[in-house]
Amino acid sequence: MARFDEIKNLVMSLEGDFEKFYEKGNQAAGTRVRKGMQDLKTLAQNIRAEVQGQKNAKE
């Protein structure tokens, strides 16, 4: 469950920047959102590979 907590924490840490970008038009916040989403994508890919590896190890 630690990996799931990592995802939740990452998404929650971006909440303020999403608000600043979408509601206030802050361009710097948009850059931080894009970086955070890239980090989320990387984390998700790592988790997918980990799950697949554990799944294949059991077969």
C-alpha positions as a Markdown table, in Angstrom:
| # | Residue | x | y | z |
|---|---|---|---|---|
| 1 | Met | 0.0 | 0.0 | 0.0 |
| 2 | Ala | 3.0 | 2.3 | 0.3 |
| 3 | Arg | 3.0 | 2.8 | -3.5 |
| 4 | Phe | -0.6 | 3.8 | -3.5 |
| 5 | Asp | 0.2 | 6.3 | -0.7 |
| 6 | Glu | 2.9 | 7.7 | -2.9 |
| 7 | Ile | 0.4 | 8.3 | -5.7 |
| 8 | Lys | -2.1 | 9.9 | -3.4 |
| 9 | Asn | 0.5 | 12.2 | -1.8 |
| 10 | Leu | 1.8 | 13.3 | -5.2 |
| 11 | Val | -1.7 | 14.1 | -6.5 |
| 12 | Met | -2.6 | 16.0 | -3.3 |
| 13 | Ser | 0.6 | 18.0 | -3.4 |
| 14 | Leu | -0.5 | 19.3 | -6.9 |
| 15 | Glu | -3.9 | 20.5 | -5.8 |
| 16 | Gly | -2.8 | 24.0 | -5.0 |
| 17 | Asp | -1.0 | 24.4 | -8.3 |
| 18 | Phe | -4.0 | 23.1 | -10.2 |
| 19 | Glu | -6.2 | 25.7 | -8.5 |
| 20 | Lys | -3.7 | 28.5 | -9.2 |
| 21 | Phe | -3.4 | 27.5 | -12.8 |
| 22 | Tyr | -7.0 | 26.8 | -13.7 |
| 23 | Glu | -8.7 | 29.4 | -11.5 |
| 24 | Lys | -6.1 | 32.2 | -11.4 |
| 25 | Gly | -4.3 | 31.7 | -14.7 |
| 26 | Asn | -0.8 | 31.5 | -13.0 |
| 27 | Gln | 1.5 | 30.2 | -15.7 |
| 28 | Ala | 4.3 | 29.1 | -13.3 |
| 29 | Ala | 1.7 | 26.9 | -11.6 |
| 30 | Gly | 0.9 | 25.3 | -14.9 |
| 31 | Thr | 4.6 | 24.4 | -15.3 |
| 32 | Arg | 4.6 | 22.8 | -11.9 |
| 33 | Val | 1.4 | 20.9 | -12.8 |
| 34 | Arg | 3.0 | 19.6 | -16.0 |
| 35 | Lys | 6.1 | 18.5 | -14.0 |
| 36 | Gly | 4.0 | 16.8 | -11.4 |
| 37 | Met | 1.9 | 15.0 | -14.0 |
| 38 | Gln | 5.1 | 13.7 | -15.6 |
| 39 | Asp | 6.3 | 12.5 | -12.2 |
| 40 | Leu | 2.9 | 10.8 | -11.8 |
| 41 | Lys | 3.3 | 9.1 | -15.2 |
| 42 | Thr | 6.8 | 7.8 | -14.3 |
| 43 | Leu | 5.6 | 6.5 | -10.9 |
| 44 | Ala | 2.6 | 4.8 | -12.5 |
| 45 | Gln | 4.9 | 3.1 | -15.1 |
| 46 | Asn | 7.2 | 1.9 | -12.3 |
| 47 | Ile | 4.3 | 0.5 | -10.4 |
| 48 | Arg | 2.9 | -1.3 | -13.5 |
| 49 | Ala | 6.3 | -2.9 | -14.1 |
| 50 | Glu | 6.5 | -3.9 | -10.4 |
| 51 | Val | 3.0 | -5.5 | -10.5 |
| 52 | Gln | 3.7 | -7.3 | -13.8 |
| 53 | Gly | 7.0 | -8.6 | -12.4 |
| 54 | Gln | 5.3 | -10.0 | -9.2 |
| 55 | Lys | 2.5 | -11.4 | -11.3 |
| 56 | Asn | 4.9 | -13.2 | -13.6 |
| 57 | Ala | 7.0 | -14.5 | -10.7 |
| 58 | Lys | 4.0 | -16.4 | -9.3 |
| 59 | Glu | 3.4 | -18.2 | -12.6 |
